[in-house]
Structure formats: structure tokens, C-alpha cells
């Protein structure tokens, strides 16, 4: 059986997809396009899930049975923005 639910596939498996950075520009677009998908999306941002903490992330992924992680987080430092 194939994974993913592209329109050309039959007998596909619905996937649990974690999208981090859901409140940002790219994350908001993922929310918008996920409405057309049969997959189950879990949207988080830094307030809900700190992806820099490996143990917390691992626990979350296992608990939610995540198949795919789409990282839409932005790394922002004021020093880099000034250059």
C-alpha cells in the first residue's frame, strides 16, 4: 500500500502531519492548503511545542503518531536581520 493521498493514488493511507511554525506566513499557507487534504494535520507554534527540545519533540511525535514533520519555523536573530 502506498502512503500519502495524491489525487492519482488509490488505496492511500491517511497520514498524520505535524506542521511547526503554524502562526507564521508559511505556516498559515499550510493551514489554508490542508483543507483540501484527506490527511490529518497537527499545527503548532513555539507556544505549543518547543522543537528545540529533543525530548519534548520526541514525546509529542510519539503521542500524536506523527508520520511527517513540516518545519515552517523561522529562525530570527536581530543581528542577522540588521545585515
C-alpha positions in Angstrom: 0.0 0.0 0.0 1.3 3.5 -0.8 1.5 6.3 1.7 0.2 9.8 1.0 -3.0 10.9 -0.7 -2.2 12.4 -4.0 -5.2 12.5 -6.4 -3.5 10.0 -8.7 -3.1 7.4 -6.0 -5.7 4.8 -5.0 -5.8 2.9 -1.7 -3.7 5.5 0.0 -3.1 5.8 3.8 -4.1 9.0 5.6 -1.0 10.5 7.3 -0.6 12.4 10.5 1.4 15.6 9.6 3.0 17.9 12.1 3.4 21.5 10.9 5.6 23.7 13.1 5.6 27.4 12.9 1.8 27.5 12.1 1.4 31.1 13.0 4.0 32.4 10.5 3.5 33.2 6.9 4.4 29.8 5.5 2.6 28.0 8.3 -0.6 30.0 7.6 -0.4 28.9 3.9 -0.1 25.2 5.1 -3.3 25.7 7.2 -5.0 27.0 4.1 -4.0 24.3 1.7 -4.5 21.5 4.3 -8.3 21.9 3.9 -8.0 20.1 0.6 -6.2 17.1 2.0 -7.5 13.9 3.5 -4.5 13.7 5.8 -4.7 14.8 9.4 -2.7 17.9 10.2 -1.4 19.0 13.7 -0.5 22.7 13.7 1.8 24.0 16.4 3.9 27.1 17.1 6.5 27.9 19.7 3.9 28.4 22.4 2.5 24.9 22.0 5.7 23.0 21.1 9.4 23.9 21.5 11.0 21.9 18.7 14.5 22.8 20.0 13.9 20.4 22.9 14.5 17.0 21.5 12.8 15.1 24.4 9.7 17.2 24.2 9.5 16.9 20.4 10.1 13.1 20.6 7.3 12.7 23.2 4.9 14.8 21.1 5.6 12.9 17.9 5.1 9.6 19.5 1.9 10.6 21.3 0.3 12.1 18.2 1.7 9.3 16.0 3.2 11.8 13.5 4.3 10.4 10.2 5.8 13.6 8.7 7.1 16.8 10.1 6.9 20.0 8.0 9.1 22.7 9.7 7.8 26.2 8.8 9.6 27.8 11.8 11.6 30.9 11.2 15.0 31.4 12.9 15.2 35.1 13.7 18.0 36.9 15.4 18.2 40.7 15.4 21.9 40.6 14.4 21.2 38.6 11.2 18.2 40.9 10.3 20.4 44.0 10.6 22.9 42.7 8.0 
